[in-house]
Amino acid sequence: MSLRYRDVLKDIAPYVPGKPISDVQRELGLSEVIKLASNENPFGFSSKVEKALKDAFSELPLYPDGNSTVLREKLAEKHGLNPEQFVFGAGSNEIITLIAQIFLEPGDESIFADPSFVWYDTAVRVSGAKPVVIPLKEYTHDLEAMKNAITDKTRIIWVCNPNNPTGTIVTKQQLEEFIDSVPGNIVIVLDEAYYEYARGGDYPETVPLLEKYPNLIILRTFSKAYGLASLRVGYGMASAEMVSYLNRIRPPFNVNTLAQVAAVAALDDQDFVNNTVTETKKGLEFLYGAFDRLNLHYVRSYANFVWVETKLSSQELFKKLLTRGVIIRPFMGNWVRITVGTPEHNRLLVHAMEEVL
């Protein structure tokens, strides 16, 4: 007797995370390895987080606060929203899964860009719905094509802003015109994982839009600029009604105590976040200069990574850099995504790329 798995799983590949440093050290016998593959914060995390975590160890025998009360109230004050407008997940990718589960049924359609964050595709397919994939235009969302793809079966549209992996943005005017053109019965998910790096200028401030558009949900995370990737804490902001439905299927205690404590402490140290963003922008400019010297095609980024094309296949470049102790993220064709590191990491990357290319 054989087990029967859902047919939809045949078309879903497992998510492949960036290769861990320990694996490379063990496989290649290297002592020094830098990881520029997963858009983590190379500057660590706030010292306030470290102290808060030490004080919270005594709570380990107890279940977490399933409501994330302190973090909820802290974020509500920060964003000027009601506490009931927040939903929390073990990373924003868990909330993506929850959104798909409460809105999508077999036969429904969901629109997103390509390339963009791969988890949209997985969440949509597992829900039994049909992904409607719209190629990027000039490395960013083709909002006009996405609007034209809407049918009476469309239930969710995902907009990753800044987009992962290209680092490009949809501007305030572009986004608001797009939202106005989308029927109000279609959910629009604004995935702003890299918000802290992009804010300012033409980048949209979307929280005020929640009052006007009840079909919006905004996703943010503590994994990037706040440096808490291993603790897995993301959050969504939406109408209280939408959050109430998400909470009906959200796993209990999904954000652990240490993650909640760390996130609260991280919010109290915006100087750390601002310094991270400043140093990241310096790192981007350093990499742009190096890529210009190497005659490489790249896309200017609003995030903490850069999208680069070389003459080698992405897998070949990935393997050659790996032997030199540098981990990057290969994508399709000759395109790779490279996280901005510390000044020393960036210099080591450029030296390795000069040797390889």
Secondary structure, DSSP 4 states (H G I P E B T S, - for coil): ------GGGGG-PPP-PPPPHHHHHHHHT-S--EE-SS---TT---HHHHHHHHHHGGGTTSPP-TT-HHHHHHHHHHHT--GGGEEEESSHHHHHHHHHHHH--TT-EEEEEESS-THHHHHHHHTTPEEEEEE-BTTB--HHHHHHT--TTEEEEEEESS-TTT-----HHHHHHHHHHS-TTSEEEEE-TTHHHH-STTS---GGGGTT-TTEEEEEESSSTT--GGG--EEEEE-HHHHHHHHHHSPTT-S-HHHHHHHHHHHT-HHHHHHHHHHHHHHHHHHHHHHHHTT-EEE--SSSEEEEE-SS-HHHHHHHHHTTTEE-EE-STTEEEEE---HHHHHHHHHHHHHH-
